């Protein structure tokens, strides 16, 4: 039985391992909302199945599926993939799923759960209800038989990035917003993050990219390739809607010093040019007053920094933009000469306000 630990990871010396460290396994949720995913969610299910079938060659994969989709998912997924029947509201597990902590000496794994309100609550959130998503971490901890801590604020994990050496990059737009934590001060937020993530410093990033309905997500803006290297989305176009957010982030990241007094190396990758939602892509989506509408000509957001680092491979989202794709591949292939670079067309994911990294929750190996 999984039990809540009424202390903090910092006091108990539990640590969140960085994503670029070796993984034990990963968790994915099978998408099926017909008010978010077009054509009965069949195109995105096909895509998610292909992603899981690629990943199983590099790490253990668990796919969470509702009872209505169990047989359909089992048919499409590699037999090595474990399927677990569980109720969820949608599939962006990176934001509302669990975080796993390890102890450097005891070789024990614990969990960490934060509160979730669908990126804005009943007024501004993307969908309602979200109670099953908020319960998901408890269920996974029970399955894995690991005890857990609870972070007592609303926080999606896509709003933070960790360098694995004591520094946390945090989204000011996301964590400190009125629609998430209206009474939380920056000082209080920093104290919570330090205590529950066991980090020593917080570097605040003011904004995520515009048109992101999750309002502040960092993983479309930049990510960490290792403890010293940041991969930053980039544009030189001052008329690009993303320009201001990128420039603001770059100024902060250039000055940032890690917990050991060293600066980060910044690698730039071009933002892809993404076509707005087409008329065909608005059809065959069920209407639901409790879900933000997916409408014709809606701007869509995505970037190459929303990649997924797995054992011995890098899954890279693509967007039908050859120029930016080639430049990104050049950067990543030089940085990861010993890893296989795998391209994944994520159009179906960004149509549902997700991306590659957003739908996969990694679990690191024990230290």
C-alpha positions in Angstrom: 0.0 0.0 0.0 1.3 3.4 -0.9 1.4 5.9 1.9 1.7 9.6 2.1 4.9 10.9 3.7 4.2 14.0 5.8 7.6 15.6 5.4 9.5 17.1 2.5 11.9 15.4 0.1 14.5 18.0 1.0 14.4 17.0 4.6 14.6 13.3 3.7 17.3 13.8 1.0 15.1 12.5 -1.8 16.0 13.9 -5.2 14.3 14.4 -8.6 16.5 13.0 -11.2 17.0 15.0 -14.4 15.2 13.6 -17.5 18.5 13.1 -19.4 19.6 10.5 -16.9 18.8 6.8 -17.6 15.2 5.7 -17.4 13.7 2.7 -15.8 10.4 3.0 -17.6 7.8 5.5 -18.9 4.1 6.1 -18.7 1.7 7.0 -21.5 -2.1 7.6 -21.6 -4.2 6.4 -24.5 -6.1 9.4 -25.9 -9.8 9.1 -26.6 -11.6 12.4 -25.9 -13.8 13.0 -28.9 -14.3 16.6 -27.9 -10.5 17.3 -28.2 -9.2 14.7 -30.7 -10.7 14.7 -34.2 -12.3 11.8 -36.0 -13.1 9.9 -32.8 -9.5 10.2 -31.7 -8.4 7.5 -34.2 -5.6 9.5 -35.9 -4.0 10.5 -32.6 -4.4 6.9 -31.2 -2.5 5.6 -34.3 0.2 8.2 -33.6 0.5 7.4 -29.9 0.6 3.7 -30.6 3.6 4.3 -33.0 5.4 6.4 -30.4 4.9 3.7 -27.7 6.0 1.0 -30.2 9.2 3.0 -30.9 9.9 3.6 -27.2 9.6 0.0 -26.1 12.8 -0.7 -28.0 14.6 1.6 -25.5 12.8 1.4 -22.2 9.9 -0.3 -20.5 6.5 1.3 -21.4 3.2 1.3 -19.5 0.1 2.5 -21.4 -2.9 3.6 -19.3 -6.2 2.8 -21.1 -9.9 3.1 -20.2 -12.0 0.0 -20.2 -13.7 1.2 -23.5 -10.4 1.3 -25.4 -8.5 -1.6 -23.8 -8.9 -4.1 -26.7 -8.3 -1.4 -29.3 -5.1 -0.3 -27.6 -3.9 -3.9 -27.1 -4.4 -4.6 -30.8 -2.2 -1.7 -31.8 0.5 -1.9 -29.2 3.6 -4.1 -29.1 3.1 -7.1 -27.0 6.0 -6.1 -24.8 4.1 -3.0 -23.7 2.1 -3.3 -20.5 -1.5 -2.0 -20.6 -3.1 -0.9 -17.5 -6.9 -0.1 -17.3 -7.5 3.2 -15.5 -9.8 6.1 -15.8 -8.4 9.5 -16.9 -9.8 12.7 -18.3 -7.2 13.2 -21.1 -3.6 12.2 -21.9 -1.2 15.0 -21.1 0.4 12.9 -18.4 3.6 15.0 -18.3 1.6 17.8 -16.7 -0.6 16.0 -14.2 1.2 12.7 -13.7 3.7 11.6 -11.0 7.3 12.6 -10.4 9.6 10.0 -9.1 12.3 10.6 -6.4 15.3 8.6 -5.5 17.6 8.5 -2.5 21.3 8.5 -3.2 22.2 6.1 -0.4 19.1 4.1 0.5 18.3 3.1 -3.1 14.6 3.8 -2.4 12.1 5.3 -4.8 9.3 7.7 -3.6 6.7 9.7 -5.5 5.7 13.3 -5.7 2.3 14.6 -6.6 1.2 18.2 -7.2 -2.4 19.6 -7.5 -3.9 19.9 -11.0 -6.8 22.1 -12.2 -6.7 21.6 -16.0 -4.5 24.6 -16.6 -6.9 27.2 -15.2 -9.8 25.8 -13.2 -13.5 25.7 -14.0 -13.4 29.2 -15.7 -10.2 29.2 -17.7 -9.2 25.5 -17.8 -9.1 23.5 -21.0 -11.6 21.0 -19.8 -13.9 20.0 -17.0 -13.9 17.9 -14.9 -10.3 17.0 -14.3 -10.7 14.9 -11.1 -9.6 11.6 -12.7 -6.4 13.3 -13.9 -5.7 14.7 -10.5 -6.1 11.2 -9.0 -3.8 9.5 -11.5 -0.6 9.9 -9.4 -2.1 8.2 -6.4 -3.1 5.2 -8.6 0.4 4.8 -10.1 2.0 5.1 -6.7 -0.3 2.3 -5.5 0.5 0.2 -8.5 4.3 0.7 -8.0 3.9 0.3 -4.2 5.9 3.4 -3.5 5.2 6.0 -0.8 4.8 9.6 -1.8 4.9 13.3 -0.9 2.3 15.9 -1.9 3.3 19.4 -3.1 0.5 21.6 -1.8 0.2 24.0 -4.7 -1.1 23.7 -8.3 1.7 22.9 -10.6 2.0 21.1 -13.9 5.4 19.5 -14.4 5.7 21.1 -17.8 6.0 24.4 -16.0 9.4 23.5 -14.6 12.8 22.1 -15.9 15.5 20.6 -13.7 19.3 20.5 -14.4 19.9 17.6 -12.0 22.4 19.7 -10.1 20.2 21.8 -7.8 18.7 24.3 -10.2 15.0 24.5 -11.1 13.8 26.7 -14.0 10.2 27.7 -13.3 7.5 29.4 -15.3 6.3 32.6 -13.7 3.3 32.8 -16.0 2.3 29.3 -15.0 3.0 28.9 -11.3 2.2 32.4 -10.1 -0.9 33.0 -12.3 -4.2 34.0 -10.8 -5.9 31.0 -12.4 -3.6 28.5 -10.5 -2.3 29.9 -7.3 -3.9 33.3 -6.8 -2.6 33.8 -3.2 0.9 32.5 -3.7 3.9 34.9 -3.6 7.1 34.3 -5.5 8.9 33.7 -2.2 6.4 31.1 -1.1 6.6 29.4 -4.4 10.4 29.3 -4.3 10.2 27.8 -0.8 7.8 25.0 -1.9 9.9 24.2 -5.0 13.1 24.0 -3.0 11.6 21.9 -0.3 9.7 19.4 -2.6 12.2 19.2 -5.5 15.3 19.4 -3.3 16.9 22.2 -5.3 18.9 25.1 -4.0 18.0 27.8 -6.6 15.0 28.8 -8.7 15.5 30.7 -12.0 12.2 32.3 -13.1 11.2 32.5 -16.8 8.5 35.1 -17.3 6.5 33.5 -20.1 5.9 30.4 -22.2 5.1 30.7 -25.9 1.9 32.5 -27.0 -1.1 30.5 -28.2 -0.3 27.8 -25.7 -3.7 27.1 -24.0 -1.8 25.6 -21.0 -0.6 29.1 -20.3 3.1 29.1 -19.4 4.5 25.7 -20.3 8.3 25.8 -20.6 9.0 22.7 -22.6 8.0 24.4 -25.9 10.4 27.2 -25.1 13.5 25.3 -24.0 14.8 22.1 -22.5 18.0 20.7 -21.0 20.1 18.2 -23.0 22.4 17.6 -20.1 23.3 19.3 -16.8 25.1 22.2 -18.6 23.4 22.5 -22.0 20.1 24.3 -22.8 18.3 23.8 -26.1 16.4 27.0 -26.8 13.7 27.6 -29.4 14.7 30.6 -31.5 13.5 33.1 -34.1 15.2 36.2 -35.5 11.9 37.6 -36.7 10.9 40.5 -34.6 7.4 40.2 -36.0 7.0 36.6 -34.9 4.4 36.4 -32.1 6.9 34.2 -30.1 9.8 36.7 -30.4 9.3 38.6 -27.2 9.0 35.5 -25.0 12.1 33.9 -26.6 14.2 37.1 -26.2 13.1 37.5 -22.6 14.0 33.8 -21.8 17.4 34.1 -23.6 18.4 37.1 -21.6 17.8 35.3 -18.4 19.4 32.0 -19.5 22.5 33.8 -20.7 23.0 35.3 -17.3 22.0 32.1 -15.4 24.6 30.5 -13.2 24.0 26.9 -11.9 24.4 25.8 -8.3 28.2 25.3 -8.9 28.8 28.7 -10.3 29.0 27.8 -14.0 27.0 29.3 -16.9 24.9 27.1 -19.2 25.8 26.5 -22.8 22.8 27.6 -25.1 22.1 25.9 -28.4 19.5 27.4 -30.6 17.0 25.6 -32.7 14.6 27.4 -35.1 10.9 27.5 -34.2 9.0 25.6 -36.9 6.5 27.3 -39.0 3.2 25.6 -38.2 0.0 26.0 -40.2 -3.1 27.1 -38.4 -5.8 24.6 -37.8 -7.5 23.8 -41.2 -11.2 23.5 -41.8 -10.9 19.8 -42.2 -9.2 19.6 -38.8 -12.2 21.2 -37.1 -14.6 18.6 -38.4 -15.6 15.5 -36.6 -14.8 16.9 -33.1 -17.6 16.5 -30.7 -19.0 19.7 -29.2 -18.7 19.9 -25.4 -19.4 23.1 -23.5 -16.9 22.0 -20.8 -14.0 21.9 -23.3 -12.2 24.8 -25.0 -13.3 24.8 -28.6 -10.9 23.7 -31.4 -11.8 26.2 -34.2 -10.9 26.9 -37.8 -7.7 29.0 -38.3 -6.7 28.6 -34.7 -2.9 29.2 -34.2 -1.1 26.1 -33.1 2.0 26.0 -31.0 4.8 23.5 -30.9 8.6 23.3 -31.0 11.5 20.9 -31.3 12.4 21.5 -27.6 9.4 19.4 -26.8 11.5 16.3 -27.6 11.8 13.2 -25.5 15.2 11.9 -24.4 15.1 8.2 -23.9 17.8 5.6 -23.4 20.1 5.6 -26.4 17.6 7.5 -28.6 16.1 11.0 -29.0 12.5 11.3 -30.2 12.1 14.6 -32.0 8.8 16.2 -33.0 8.4 17.4 -36.6 6.0 19.9 -38.1 6.3 19.7 -41.9 8.9 22.6 -42.0 12.0 21.3 -43.8 14.2 24.3 -43.1 13.8 24.3 -39.3 13.8 20.5 -39.2 17.2 20.2 -41.0 18.7 22.9 -38.7 17.5 21.1 -35.6 18.7 17.7 -36.8 22.2 19.2 -37.4 22.3 20.5 -33.8 21.0 17.4 -32.2 23.1 14.9 -34.2 26.2 16.8 -33.3 25.3 16.8 -29.6 24.1 13.2 -29.5 26.5 11.4 -31.9 25.9 8.1 -30.2 22.1 8.2 -30.0 19.6 7.4 -32.7 17.6 10.5 -33.7 13.9 9.5 -34.5 11.6 11.9 -36.1 7.9 11.9 -35.2 5.3 14.0 -37.0 3.2 15.4 -34.2 0.5 17.3 -36.1 -2.2 15.2 -34.5 -0.9 16.0 -31.0 -0.6 19.7 -31.4 -4.2 19.7 -32.7 -5.1 18.6 -29.2 -2.9 21.1 -27.4 -0.2 18.5 -26.7 3.2 17.6 -28.0 5.6 14.7 -27.8 7.2 15.5 -24.4 3.8 16.4 -23.0 2.3 12.9 -23.4 5.2 10.9 -21.8 6.0 10.6 -18.1 9.5 9.2 -17.5 10.6 7.3 -14.5 14.4 7.4 -13.8 16.4 4.4 -12.7 17.4 4.2 -9.1 20.6 6.1 -8.4 
